[in-house]
Amino acid sequence: MCTVGGPVDIDLPPDRVKGKDYRCNECGERFKGIGKKPVCPSCQSEDVAAV
Amino acid sequence: MKYPLADEVLLIRGNKSFLLVAKAGRPFCLCIETSTEEICQGVEPTDLIVVSAPEGGPLEPAMMLVDLVRSYQTPLLVLPKDHPGSRRISRVVSVAPEIFTSCSIRRGTHPEQHLVCSSDELAGMMLKGTVEGIEISGLPLSASIRAVKCRITTELPEIHLFSP
């Protein structure tokens, strides 16, 4: 049964989605990204670098 | 099992619930907004967009969710754990290369995109995006699969105003 407000929930550790910090080389936006090919959320550029 | 899939949507239907599965089709940034941070996910063309309706209902709002993500990159909102609004959510969405269906998570409270809340009858499946389509394992015997095409269109009819 799907838990909708019920007591059962699989136990996942806190901070379980760990992204890396990136900076967009085109618009300068800083963001936390996940995935093999992070994309800038502001200008959609793939020219980003981990910082 | 492998299923070819281009830009159409796959409907996996159980007795009382369903999943819609679509490929992202192109790279884009999908923002996942939690109560404390923003995580920007780099989505790839073969990644899957899975909308789950654990209680079933009409297909159209689920198709709209697919479209909101695939066509408009609408951010995903994640509720805090134990948020009372979780029980009001009748459709959830996950976007990832591989997605597992689980009936042991609370709706709308998990930022992990490799999991999607499903009904118990559709739990335990693994959906994986490929260049040709999708791979599905753990499909229940009671579930059926078919492709769905749906376009959301808007009409703006002329309104003629008459002066008195």
Backbone of each chain as ProteinMPNN parsed JSONL, in Angstrom:
{"seq_chain_A": "MCTVGGPVDIDLPPDRVKGKDYRCNECGERFKGIGKKPVCPSCQSEDVAAV", "coords_chain_A": {"N_chain_A": [[0.84, -1.195, 0.0], [0.492, 2.167, -0.788], [2.09, 4.783, 0.936], [0.411, 7.33, 2.139], [0.648, 9.855, 3.926], [0.7, 8.077, 5.931], [2.282, 6.004, 8.503], [4.412, 4.491, 7.527], [7.525, 4.519, 5.885], [10.225, 4.303, 3.699], [13.513, 4.288, 4.941], [15.537, 6.824, 4.328], [18.685, 8.404, 4.14], [19.398, 11.716, 5.471], [20.04, 14.664, 3.461], [20.339, 13.366, 1.018], [20.401, 13.743, -1.711], [23.025, 14.67, -3.29], [24.465, 17.305, -4.71], [26.862, 18.854, -6.937], [28.723, 21.91, -6.752], [28.409, 24.319, -9.263], [29.489, 26.605, -11.846], [28.298, 28.719, -14.337], [29.846, 29.222, -17.414], [28.996, 30.987, -19.286], [26.948, 32.775, -18.379], [27.552, 33.185, -15.761], [26.057, 32.241, -13.645], [25.675, 30.6, -10.512], [25.189, 27.355, -9.26], [23.723, 24.39, -7.766], [24.345, 21.286, -9.008], [23.222, 18.155, -10.483], [23.629, 14.974, -12.143], [24.969, 13.628, -15.26], [25.548, 15.47, -17.238], [25.484, 18.503, -16.414], [23.386, 21.396, -16.674], [23.066, 24.88, -17.166], [20.749, 26.541, -15.115], [19.805, 29.065, -15.647], [20.542, 30.082, -18.247], [20.503, 27.858, -19.799], [22.851, 26.852, -20.814], [25.365, 24.441, -21.63], [27.913, 24.82, -21.033], [29.456, 24.658, -18.408], [31.235, 24.709, -15.285], [32.693, 22.814, -12.654], [33.004, 24.062, -9.349]], "CA_chain_A": [[0.0, 0.0, 0.0], [1.271, 3.395, -0.858], [1.941, 5.523, 2.185], [-0.033, 8.708, 1.938], [0.439, 10.387, 5.249], [0.755, 6.978, 6.892], [3.512, 5.959, 9.271], [5.487, 3.721, 6.908], [8.317, 5.211, 4.886], [11.559, 3.728, 3.693], [14.417, 5.178, 5.657], [16.614, 7.344, 3.487], [19.483, 9.336, 4.935], [19.219, 13.119, 5.136], [20.981, 15.192, 2.469], [20.65, 12.212, 0.183], [20.701, 14.184, -3.074], [24.2, 15.525, -3.141], [24.908, 17.898, -5.952], [28.131, 19.58, -6.918], [28.575, 23.327, -7.066], [28.853, 24.645, -10.618], [29.385, 27.985, -12.305], [28.103, 28.784, -15.783], [30.871, 30.031, -18.063], [28.388, 31.975, -20.186], [26.217, 33.85, -17.697], [28.085, 33.381, -14.417], [25.168, 31.679, -12.622], [26.177, 29.515, -9.656], [24.088, 26.471, -8.904], [24.044, 23.03, -7.343], [23.883, 20.446, -10.106], [23.379, 16.707, -10.482], [23.526, 14.411, -13.483], [26.249, 13.53, -15.977], [25.778, 16.694, -18.015], [24.725, 19.608, -15.825], [23.014, 22.49, -17.571], [22.787, 26.098, -16.403], [19.305, 26.777, -14.987], [19.417, 30.408, -16.098], [20.654, 30.298, -19.697], [20.461, 26.531, -20.436], [24.135, 26.517, -21.438], [26.071, 23.256, -21.113], [29.29, 25.255, -20.742], [29.513, 24.917, -16.979], [32.421, 24.118, -14.667], [32.584, 22.573, -11.21], [33.815, 25.019, -8.567]], "C_chain_A": [[0.871, 1.239, 0.0], [1.03, 4.229, 0.398], [1.605, 6.976, 1.89], [-0.361, 9.295, 3.297], [0.46, 9.309, 6.314], [2.109, 6.916, 7.568], [4.671, 5.286, 8.551], [6.205, 4.568, 5.873], [9.686, 4.566, 4.875], [12.525, 4.767, 4.237], [15.56, 5.597, 4.75], [17.386, 8.381, 4.281], [19.204, 10.787, 4.55], [20.3, 13.57, 4.148], [21.348, 14.124, 1.443], [20.858, 12.583, -1.284], [21.848, 15.172, -2.98], [24.636, 16.03, -4.506], [26.278, 18.521, -5.796], [27.84, 21.042, -7.22], [29.177, 23.618, -8.431], [28.727, 26.145, -10.855], [29.262, 27.963, -13.823], [29.151, 29.709, -16.394], [30.288, 31.084, -18.994], [27.712, 33.112, -19.431], [26.675, 34.061, -16.254], [27.221, 32.829, -13.298], [25.865, 30.578, -11.822], [24.996, 28.663, -9.234], [24.608, 25.128, -8.432], [23.47, 22.087, -8.385], [24.087, 18.968, -9.846], [23.209, 16.217, -11.915], [24.87, 14.444, -14.184], [26.577, 14.809, -16.729], [24.95, 17.823, -17.422], [24.525, 20.751, -16.811], [22.671, 23.699, -16.707], [21.279, 26.335, -16.312], [18.87, 28.142, -15.497], [19.445, 30.554, -17.606], [20.655, 28.991, -20.482], [21.762, 26.164, -21.142], [24.713, 25.256, -20.799], [27.514, 23.58, -20.786], [29.374, 25.68, -19.278], [30.749, 24.219, -16.414], [32.18, 23.93, -13.182], [33.48, 23.568, -10.471], [34.083, 24.44, -7.177]], "O_chain_A": [[1.868, 1.321, 0.718], [-0.104, 4.358, 0.86], [2.456, 7.743, 1.439], [-1.501, 9.238, 3.758], [0.256, 9.605, 7.491], [2.999, 7.7, 7.239], [5.822, 5.495, 8.935], [5.568, 5.256, 5.075], [10.255, 4.307, 5.936], [12.365, 5.967, 4.014], [16.446, 4.799, 4.446], [16.789, 9.16, 5.024], [18.813, 11.057, 3.415], [21.344, 12.93, 4.022], [22.507, 13.991, 1.05], [21.443, 11.798, -2.031], [21.668, 16.341, -2.639], [25.114, 15.266, -5.345], [26.786, 18.693, -4.689], [26.841, 21.371, -7.86], [30.304, 23.219, -8.725], [27.978, 26.849, -10.177], [30.021, 27.278, -14.509], [29.324, 30.843, -15.947], [31.005, 31.978, -19.444], [27.874, 34.279, -19.79], [26.238, 35.006, -15.596], [27.589, 32.926, -12.128], [26.557, 29.732, -12.387], [23.934, 29.181, -8.892], [25.764, 24.771, -8.659], [22.263, 22.078, -8.627], [24.983, 18.565, -9.104], [22.715, 16.937, -12.783], [25.784, 15.166, -13.787], [27.743, 15.188, -16.846], [23.834, 18.077, -17.875], [25.375, 21.029, -17.657], [22.061, 23.561, -15.647], [20.598, 26.33, -17.338], [17.685, 28.355, -15.754], [18.504, 31.082, -18.198], [20.794, 29.009, -21.705], [21.776, 25.262, -21.98], [24.573, 25.03, -19.597], [28.258, 22.719, -20.316], [29.365, 26.866, -18.948], [31.247, 23.255, -16.996], [31.55, 24.763, -12.529], [34.584, 23.875, -10.922], [34.745, 25.079, -6.359]]}, "seq_chain_B": "MKYPLADEVLLIRGNKSFLLVAKAGRPFCLCIETSTEEICQGVEPTDLIVVSAPEGGPLEPAMMLVDLVRSYQTPLLVLPKDHPGSRRISRVVSVAPEIFTSCSIRRGTHPEQHLVCSSDELAGMMLKGTVEGIEISGLPLSASIRAVKCRITTELPEIHLFSP", "coords_chain_B": {"N_chain_B": [[11.977, -6.494, -20.793], [11.839, -4.765, -23.901], [10.755, -1.706, -25.246], [9.977, 0.128, -28.081], [10.197, 3.65, -28.361], [9.413, 6.878, -29.25], [8.514, 10.076, -29.508], [6.101, 9.66, -28.391], [3.939, 8.655, -25.651], [4.127, 6.191, -23.147], [1.717, 4.117, -21.764], [1.272, 2.47, -18.806], [-0.824, 0.388, -17.397], [-2.515, -0.612, -14.493], [-4.92, -2.435, -12.521], [-6.156, -0.488, -10.958], [-4.609, 1.747, -11.084], [-2.101, 3.798, -12.737], [0.824, 4.364, -14.827], [2.539, 6.877, -16.625], [4.941, 7.001, -19.135], [7.599, 8.691, -20.572], [10.106, 9.74, -22.918], [12.71, 12.124, -22.384], [13.808, 13.395, -24.601], [15.408, 15.584, -25.361], [18.251, 17.529, -24.276], [18.018, 19.268, -21.162], [17.697, 21.591, -18.395], [16.485, 20.683, -15.302], [14.948, 21.88, -12.524], [14.929, 21.06, -9.119], [13.113, 21.711, -6.389], [13.526, 21.964, -3.034], [12.632, 22.361, 0.456], [14.835, 23.584, 1.457], [16.826, 23.936, -0.448], [17.938, 24.376, -3.893], [18.222, 22.112, -6.496], [19.808, 21.43, -9.465], [19.125, 19.543, -12.133], [20.788, 17.929, -14.723], [19.248, 16.981, -17.503], [19.123, 14.321, -19.81], [18.668, 13.335, -23.302], [17.787, 10.621, -23.426], [16.804, 10.151, -20.937], [14.153, 9.334, -18.654], [10.793, 10.444, -18.174], [8.563, 9.954, -15.734], [5.283, 9.7, -14.805], [3.241, 9.036, -12.119], [0.154, 7.751, -11.152], [-1.187, 6.794, -8.47], [-3.782, 6.223, -7.655], [-5.146, 6.055, -9.96], [-7.499, 7.473, -12.218], [-8.275, 10.223, -14.513], [-6.481, 10.372, -17.66], [-5.612, 12.763, -18.729], [-4.683, 14.937, -16.905], [-2.337, 13.747, -16.02], [-0.939, 13.521, -18.397], [-0.608, 16.202, -18.858], [1.191, 16.815, -16.858], [3.443, 15.413, -17.745], [3.922, 16.923, -20.042], [4.36, 19.463, -18.957], [6.825, 19.113, -17.762], [8.462, 18.034, -19.863], [8.153, 19.752, -22.096], [8.158, 22.321, -21.037], [9.918, 22.482, -18.956], [9.195, 22.719, -16.248], [9.794, 23.395, -12.849], [10.303, 20.902, -10.27], [8.568, 20.409, -7.29], [9.34, 19.632, -3.97], [7.946, 18.302, -1.142], [8.441, 18.844, 2.402], [9.399, 16.149, 4.589], [6.741, 14.425, 6.162], [4.954, 16.431, 5.65], [1.65, 17.704, 5.66], [0.336, 17.998, 3.254], [1.052, 15.943, 1.584], [-0.776, 13.855, 1.439], [-2.694, 14.829, -0.238], [-1.799, 14.691, -2.778], [-2.252, 13.44, -5.911], [-0.932, 12.707, -8.142], [2.38, 12.04, -9.109], [5.747, 12.851, -10.149], [8.782, 11.744, -11.64], [12.112, 12.159, -12.857], [14.672, 10.68, -14.555], [17.559, 8.646, -15.552], [17.127, 5.951, -14.914], [14.355, 4.541, -13.301], [12.74, 3.455, -10.41], [9.794, 1.894, -9.287], [7.97, 2.39, -6.35], [6.053, 1.502, -3.519], [6.467, 2.27, -1.016], [7.099, 4.795, -0.185], [6.598, 8.216, 0.766], [4.335, 10.288, -0.843], [5.535, 12.839, -2.941], [7.56, 13.747, -1.275], [10.149, 13.042, -1.664], [13.229, 13.902, -2.89], [14.854, 12.338, -4.464], [15.34, 11.222, -7.686], [15.383, 8.729, -8.785], [13.42, 7.183, -7.848], [9.918, 6.541, -7.819], [6.763, 7.147, -6.471], [4.369, 4.648, -6.374], [1.347, 2.711, -6.887], [0.593, -0.265, -4.966], [0.155, -2.355, -6.73], [1.648, -1.751, -8.975], [4.199, -1.577, -8.079], [7.743, -2.179, -7.69], [8.845, -2.23, -10.204], [11.33, -1.657, -12.76], [12.323, 0.964, -14.735], [13.976, 1.907, -17.597], [15.614, 4.246, -19.602], [16.518, 4.132, -23.049], [18.373, 4.517, -26.144], [16.751, 3.618, -28.202], [14.265, 3.288, -27.003], [12.482, 2.223, -24.241], [13.409, 0.156, -21.451], [11.837, -2.302, -19.566], [11.557, -3.885, -16.51], [10.262, -6.327, -14.255], [7.575, -6.081, -14.703], [4.231, -6.313, -13.727], [2.034, -9.148, -14.087], [-0.599, -8.495, -14.345], [-0.643, -6.037, -15.494], [-1.057, -3.776, -18.256], [0.263, -2.568, -21.378], [0.433, 0.227, -23.482], [0.85, 2.511, -26.216], [0.391, 6.05, -26.101], [-0.939, 8.898, -27.596], [-1.069, 12.314, -27.262], [-2.092, 15.593, -27.557], [-1.885, 18.834, -26.34], [-3.831, 21.491, -26.963], [-4.669, 24.887, -27.751], [-7.43, 26.929, -28.362], [-8.426, 30.004, -29.705], [-11.156, 31.409, -30.036], [-12.895, 33.767, -32.074], [-14.479, 36.541, -30.588], [-17.367, 38.258, -30.952], [-18.344, 41.424, -30.278], [-21.271, 43.189, -29.596], [-22.469, 46.375, -29.998], [-24.833, 48.302, -28.116]], "CA_chain_B": [[11.319, -6.249, -22.07], [12.171, -3.477, -24.496], [9.661, -1.103, -26.005], [10.401, 1.306, -28.837], [9.462, 4.848, -27.951], [9.967, 8.138, -29.778], [7.974, 11.192, -28.725], [4.816, 9.323, -27.782], [3.977, 8.341, -24.218], [3.719, 4.815, -22.87], [0.781, 3.969, -20.645], [1.313, 1.186, -18.101], [-2.056, 0.463, -16.608], [-2.911, -1.72, -13.632], [-6.376, -2.485, -12.344], [-6.681, 0.731, -10.338], [-3.613, 2.819, -11.127], [-1.335, 3.779, -13.99], [2.035, 5.163, -14.996], [2.847, 7.369, -17.964], [6.39, 7.03, -19.296], [8.007, 9.39, -21.791], [11.52, 10.1, -22.962], [12.898, 13.574, -22.343], [13.923, 13.784, -26.01], [16.445, 16.591, -25.595], [18.844, 17.931, -22.995], [17.56, 20.51, -20.528], [17.919, 21.683, -16.956], [15.264, 20.552, -14.509], [15.224, 22.299, -11.149], [14.207, 20.349, -8.057], [13.067, 22.688, -5.298], [13.15, 21.444, -1.718], [12.395, 23.47, 1.391], [16.097, 24.2, 1.871], [17.785, 24.195, -1.522], [17.581, 24.112, -5.285], [19.148, 21.191, -7.151], [19.568, 21.545, -10.9], [19.448, 18.249, -12.737], [21.027, 17.913, -16.161], [18.456, 15.902, -18.101], [19.622, 13.909, -21.119], [17.557, 12.924, -24.19], [17.252, 9.278, -23.162], [16.219, 10.075, -19.589], [12.705, 9.085, -18.632], [9.853, 11.213, -17.351], [7.532, 9.004, -15.309], [4.208, 10.236, -13.961], [2.514, 7.945, -11.469], [-1.158, 8.067, -10.563], [-1.427, 5.584, -7.675], [-5.209, 5.909, -7.551], [-5.742, 6.113, -11.289], [-8.132, 8.732, -12.596], [-8.155, 10.544, -15.936], [-5.116, 10.437, -18.208], [-5.229, 14.097, -19.19], [-3.796, 15.686, -16.012], [-1.016, 13.108, -15.998], [-0.281, 13.934, -19.638], [-0.206, 17.602, -18.682], [2.414, 16.814, -16.055], [4.532, 15.034, -18.658], [4.178, 18.055, -20.935], [4.935, 20.565, -18.176], [8.254, 18.837, -17.563], [9.188, 17.811, -21.113], [8.108, 20.893, -23.015], [8.304, 23.622, -20.384], [10.931, 22.384, -17.887], [8.619, 23.22, -15.001], [10.505, 22.843, -11.693], [9.609, 19.94, -9.41], [8.521, 20.844, -5.894], [9.427, 18.512, -3.029], [7.433, 18.657, 0.182], [9.203, 18.306, 3.523], [8.889, 14.89, 5.129], [5.614, 14.577, 7.082], [4.086, 17.558, 5.286], [0.277, 17.189, 5.531], [-0.135, 18.043, 1.87], [1.417, 14.719, 0.867], [-1.949, 12.997, 1.191], [-3.547, 15.439, -1.273], [-1.159, 14.563, -4.084], [-2.771, 12.265, -6.599], [0.0, 12.36, -9.22], [3.764, 12.446, -8.829], [6.594, 12.719, -11.331], [10.22, 11.612, -11.455], [12.868, 12.255, -14.108], [15.989, 10.08, -14.327], [17.88, 7.597, -16.534], [16.471, 4.723, -14.444], [13.396, 4.877, -12.242], [12.12, 2.311, -9.75], [8.496, 2.206, -8.687], [7.923, 1.944, -4.962], [4.84, 1.88, -2.785], [6.875, 2.466, 0.377], [7.57, 6.158, 0.031], [5.51, 9.19, 0.882], [4.213, 11.051, -2.086], [5.95, 14.228, -3.048], [8.506, 14.158, -0.234], [11.479, 12.495, -1.937], [13.897, 14.552, -4.018], [15.551, 11.353, -5.297], [14.587, 11.042, -8.923], [15.411, 7.332, -9.244], [12.26, 6.522, -7.247], [8.628, 7.21, -7.961], [5.721, 6.511, -5.662], [3.353, 3.979, -7.191], [0.44, 1.842, -6.13], [1.233, -1.55, -4.679], [0.054, -3.269, -7.871], [2.667, -1.414, -9.976], [5.489, -1.392, -7.401], [8.782, -3.166, -7.969], [9.28, -2.195, -11.591], [12.466, -0.815, -13.108], [12.148, 1.562, -16.056], [15.262, 2.473, -18.004], [15.586, 4.864, -20.925], [17.575, 3.769, -23.984], [18.303, 5.306, -27.378], [15.612, 3.153, -29.008], [12.992, 3.345, -26.298], [12.656, 1.976, -22.812], [13.462, -1.215, -20.953], [11.009, -2.464, -18.375], [11.643, -5.181, -15.841], [9.365, -6.441, -13.105], [6.196, -5.708, -15.072], [3.262, -7.273, -13.185], [1.245, -9.864, -15.098], [-1.911, -7.859, -14.493], [-0.511, -4.707, -16.111], [-1.066, -3.703, -19.719], [1.076, -1.472, -21.904], [0.091, 0.721, -24.813], [1.325, 3.859, -26.489], [-0.653, 7.067, -26.074], [-0.569, 10.185, -28.189], [-1.953, 13.351, -26.74], [-1.599, 16.953, -27.787], [-2.656, 19.849, -25.638], [-3.92, 22.629, -27.869], [-5.505, 25.997, -27.294], [-8.132, 27.656, -29.416], [-8.831, 31.353, -29.321], [-12.235, 31.778, -30.957], [-13.244, 35.182, -32.168], [-15.669, 36.952, -29.849], [-17.916, 39.459, -31.574], [-19.066, 42.251, -29.322], [-22.29, 44.01, -30.242], [-22.78, 47.588, -29.241], [-26.295, 48.452, -28.004]], "C_chain_B": [[11.667, -4.851, -22.583], [10.996, -2.985, -25.331], [10.195, 0.093, -26.768], [9.551, 2.513, -28.45], [10.159, 6.07, -28.53], [9.405, 9.274, -28.925], [6.599, 10.887, -28.137], [5.014, 8.947, -26.309], [3.465, 6.913, -24.036], [2.823, 4.794, -21.634], [0.914, 2.561, -20.073], [0.145, 1.217, -17.123], [-2.258, -0.799, -15.771], [-4.415, -1.732, -13.503], [-6.934, -1.165, -11.841], [-5.746, 1.924, -10.478], [-2.892, 2.773, -12.464], [-0.071, 4.615, -13.868], [2.051, 5.679, -16.429], [4.355, 7.505, -18.047], [6.717, 7.701, -20.621], [9.505, 9.625, -21.742], [11.645, 11.62, -22.996], [13.085, 14.119, -23.759], [15.002, 14.793, -26.328], [17.044, 16.98, -24.25], [18.218, 19.225, -22.47], [17.865, 20.462, -19.044], [16.571, 21.599, -16.247], [15.595, 20.884, -13.062], [14.323, 21.54, -10.183], [14.278, 21.243, -6.828], [12.626, 22.001, -4.01], [12.951, 22.642, -0.79], [13.687, 24.187, 1.756], [17.035, 24.538, 0.727], [17.177, 23.937, -2.895], [18.658, 23.218, -5.893], [18.802, 21.198, -8.635], [20.053, 20.275, -11.592], [19.644, 18.405, -14.237], [20.324, 16.715, -16.772], [19.0, 15.611, -19.49], [18.485, 13.354, -21.972], [16.963, 11.563, -23.877], [16.699, 9.119, -21.751], [14.702, 9.919, -19.679], [11.977, 10.093, -17.75], [8.725, 10.241, -17.009], [6.541, 9.718, -14.399], [3.425, 9.045, -13.414], [1.209, 8.476, -10.884], [-1.578, 6.845, -9.741], [-2.902, 5.238, -7.492], [-5.907, 5.966, -8.899], [-6.343, 7.475, -11.567], [-7.906, 9.018, -14.069], [-6.693, 10.653, -16.378], [-4.656, 11.875, -18.44], [-4.336, 14.868, -18.211], [-2.412, 15.068, -15.904], [-0.235, 13.463, -17.262], [0.19, 15.377, -19.538], [1.076, 17.684, -17.856], [3.624, 16.431, -16.906], [4.919, 16.24, -19.505], [4.817, 19.231, -20.187], [6.429, 20.368, -17.97], [8.985, 18.812, -18.903], [9.234, 19.046, -21.997], [8.455, 22.215, -22.345], [9.283, 23.627, -19.218], [10.433, 22.981, -16.567], [9.338, 22.594, -13.803], [9.64, 21.867, -10.895], [9.687, 20.435, -7.975], [8.498, 19.616, -4.989], [8.944, 18.983, -1.669], [8.38, 18.144, 1.259], [8.573, 17.003, 4.012], [7.792, 15.202, 6.163], [4.745, 15.796, 6.781], [2.657, 17.041, 5.078], [-0.24, 17.175, 4.099], [0.187, 16.79, 1.073], [0.193, 13.879, 0.526], [-2.892, 13.58, 0.153], [-3.007, 15.193, -2.68], [-1.627, 13.293, -4.767], [-1.901, 11.855, -7.784], [1.378, 12.866, -8.85], [4.604, 12.185, -10.079], [8.049, 12.556, -10.9], [10.887, 11.635, -12.822], [14.273, 11.744, -13.845], [16.284, 9.068, -15.426], [17.196, 6.275, -16.201], [15.55, 5.083, -13.295], [12.764, 3.594, -11.714], [10.779, 2.749, -9.162], [8.449, 1.611, -7.286], [6.625, 2.391, -4.313], [5.173, 2.165, -1.33], [7.459, 3.848, 0.622], [6.374, 7.097, 0.115], [5.508, 10.11, -0.322], [4.73, 12.463, -1.965], [6.995, 14.676, -2.058], [9.927, 13.677, -0.503], [12.122, 13.226, -3.113], [14.618, 13.565, -4.93], [14.716, 11.073, -6.541], [14.626, 9.607, -9.435], [14.265, 6.522, -8.641], [10.999, 7.286, -7.609], [7.603, 6.417, -7.148], [4.673, 5.903, -6.592], [2.362, 3.268, -6.277], [1.167, 0.527, -5.843], [1.185, -2.475, -5.887], [1.098, -2.976, -8.953], [4.039, -1.19, -9.33], [6.466, -2.483, -7.819], [9.245, -3.211, -9.408], [10.519, -1.331, -11.736], [12.265, -0.351, -14.545], [13.448, 2.251, -16.428], [15.164, 3.031, -19.416], [16.764, 4.409, -21.769], [17.424, 4.647, -25.231], [17.054, 4.925, -28.177], [14.265, 3.322, -28.31], [13.188, 3.179, -24.811], [12.73, 0.48, -22.538], [12.641, -1.274, -19.679], [11.275, -3.845, -17.788], [10.716, -5.157, -14.631], [7.936, -6.05, -13.415], [5.212, -6.74, -14.504], [2.437, -7.921, -14.302], [-0.085, -9.168, -15.361], [-1.844, -6.517, -15.22], [-0.538, -4.804, -17.633], [-0.276, -2.489, -20.159], [0.558, -1.073, -23.272], [0.63, 2.133, -24.975], [0.145, 4.821, -26.517], [-0.122, 8.309, -26.777], [-1.564, 11.224, -27.711], [-1.328, 14.705, -27.029], [-2.509, 17.924, -27.058], [-2.648, 21.091, -26.518], [-4.848, 23.697, -27.279], [-6.173, 26.646, -28.497], [-8.547, 29.012, -28.877], [-9.924, 31.819, -30.283], [-12.502, 33.289, -30.932], [-14.498, 35.465, -31.343], [-16.153, 38.267, -30.459], [-18.735, 40.23, -30.541], [-20.052, 43.13, -30.083], [-22.544, 45.241, -29.391], [-24.293, 47.786, -29.223], [-26.824, 49.499, -28.995]], "O_chain_B": [[11.774, -3.894, -21.816], [10.338, -3.758, -26.028], [10.802, 0.984, -26.174], [8.343, 2.401, -28.242], [11.356, 6.269, -28.321], [9.772, 9.42, -27.76], [5.999, 11.731, -27.472], [6.137, 8.932, -25.806], [2.506, 6.488, -24.681], [3.144, 5.382, -20.602], [0.693, 1.576, -20.777], [0.14, 1.976, -16.154], [-2.181, -1.914, -16.285], [-5.112, -1.102, -14.298], [-8.029, -0.755, -12.226], [-6.08, 3.017, -10.02], [-3.051, 1.825, -13.232], [0.088, 5.435, -12.964], [1.618, 4.98, -17.345], [4.983, 8.057, -17.143], [6.182, 7.328, -21.665], [10.101, 9.7, -20.668], [10.799, 12.313, -23.562], [12.573, 15.192, -24.081], [15.469, 14.852, -27.465], [16.421, 16.784, -23.207], [17.93, 20.148, -23.232], [18.244, 19.422, -18.505], [15.642, 22.345, -16.555], [16.438, 20.228, -12.449], [13.12, 21.4, -10.404], [15.356, 21.502, -6.293], [11.499, 21.517, -3.907], [13.087, 23.792, -1.207], [13.645, 25.286, 2.307], [17.951, 25.342, 0.901], [16.09, 23.376, -3.04], [19.849, 23.521, -5.818], [17.649, 20.997, -9.015], [21.249, 19.984, -11.621], [18.783, 18.94, -14.936], [20.745, 15.574, -16.585], [19.301, 16.527, -20.255], [17.452, 12.947, -21.439], [15.76, 11.363, -24.043], [16.178, 8.057, -21.409], [14.07, 10.323, -20.655], [12.489, 10.528, -16.718], [8.017, 9.765, -17.897], [6.911, 10.267, -13.361], [3.006, 8.163, -14.164], [1.177, 9.51, -10.216], [-2.254, 5.956, -10.259], [-3.237, 4.089, -7.206], [-7.136, 5.93, -8.964], [-5.775, 8.504, -11.202], [-7.405, 8.163, -14.799], [-5.804, 10.978, -15.591], [-3.465, 12.174, -18.358], [-3.316, 15.411, -18.634], [-1.424, 15.778, -15.718], [0.976, 13.68, -17.213], [1.245, 15.736, -20.06], [1.941, 18.518, -18.12], [4.688, 17.041, -16.804], [6.102, 16.541, -19.665], [5.699, 19.908, -20.714], [7.204, 21.324, -17.998], [10.004, 19.483, -19.069], [10.273, 19.344, -22.586], [8.978, 23.124, -22.989], [9.463, 24.653, -18.563], [11.177, 23.666, -15.865], [9.478, 21.372, -13.749], [8.416, 21.989, -10.852], [10.753, 20.834, -7.505], [7.731, 18.679, -5.214], [9.469, 19.947, -1.112], [9.05, 17.13, 1.064], [7.37, 16.785, 3.866], [7.922, 16.145, 6.943], [3.885, 16.151, 7.587], [2.468, 16.04, 4.387], [-1.156, 16.419, 3.774], [-0.358, 16.598, -0.014], [0.127, 13.267, -0.54], [-3.806, 12.889, -0.297], [-3.695, 15.462, -3.664], [-1.42, 12.193, -4.255], [-2.101, 10.789, -8.366], [1.531, 13.977, -8.342], [4.222, 11.403, -10.949], [8.489, 13.156, -9.919], [10.312, 11.191, -13.816], [14.992, 12.299, -13.014], [15.379, 8.667, -16.158], [16.739, 5.564, -17.095], [15.928, 5.852, -12.411], [12.309, 2.752, -12.488], [10.657, 3.843, -8.611], [8.844, 0.465, -7.073], [6.158, 3.51, -4.526], [4.274, 2.291, -0.499], [8.24, 4.034, 1.555], [5.292, 6.806, -0.394], [6.54, 10.628, -0.748], [4.413, 13.187, -1.021], [7.304, 15.866, -1.991], [10.816, 13.875, 0.326], [11.6, 13.171, -4.227], [14.962, 13.914, -6.059], [13.537, 10.732, -6.451], [13.965, 9.295, -10.426], [14.149, 5.322, -8.889], [11.002, 8.513, -7.696], [7.594, 5.186, -7.149], [4.158, 6.575, -7.486], [2.527, 3.234, -5.058], [2.223, 0.251, -6.412], [2.081, -3.302, -6.061], [1.406, -3.85, -9.763], [4.945, -0.665, -9.978], [6.067, -3.566, -8.246], [9.962, -4.131, -9.799], [10.744, -0.403, -10.958], [12.063, -1.159, -15.452], [13.963, 3.076, -15.674], [14.681, 2.353, -20.322], [17.885, 4.309, -21.269], [16.471, 5.416, -25.353], [16.386, 5.784, -28.753], [13.239, 3.484, -28.971], [13.966, 3.904, -24.191], [12.195, -0.341, -23.283], [12.741, -0.399, -18.819], [11.221, -4.85, -18.497], [10.43, -4.101, -14.065], [7.166, -5.724, -12.511], [5.354, -7.931, -14.781], [2.18, -7.302, -15.334], [-0.628, -9.243, -16.463], [-2.879, -5.926, -15.526], [-0.094, -5.795, -18.214], [-0.152, -1.509, -19.425], [0.279, -1.923, -24.117], [0.838, 2.853, -23.998], [-0.962, 4.452, -26.909], [1.021, 8.712, -26.563], [-2.775, 11.006, -27.762], [-0.146, 14.916, -26.761], [-3.735, 17.846, -27.146], [-1.595, 21.67, -26.785], [-5.69, 23.418, -26.425], [-5.536, 26.879, -29.524], [-8.969, 29.137, -27.728], [-9.644, 32.543, -31.238], [-12.352, 33.962, -29.913], [-15.467, 34.708, -31.401], [-15.427, 39.261, -30.475], [-19.714, 39.711, -30.004], [-19.702, 43.741, -31.093], [-22.805, 45.136, -28.193], [-24.967, 47.474, -30.204], [-28.028, 49.754, -29.039]]}, "name": "protein", "num_of_chains": 2, "seq": "MCTVGGPVDIDLPPDRVKGKDYRCNECGERFKGIGKKPVCPSCQSEDVAAVMKYPLADEVLLIRGNKSFLLVAKAGRPFCLCIETSTEEICQGVEPTDLIVVSAPEGGPLEPAMMLVDLVRSYQTPLLVLPKDHPGSRRISRVVSVAPEIFTSCSIRRGTHPEQHLVCSSDELAGMMLKGTVEGIEISGLPLSASIRAVKCRITTELPEIHLFSP"}
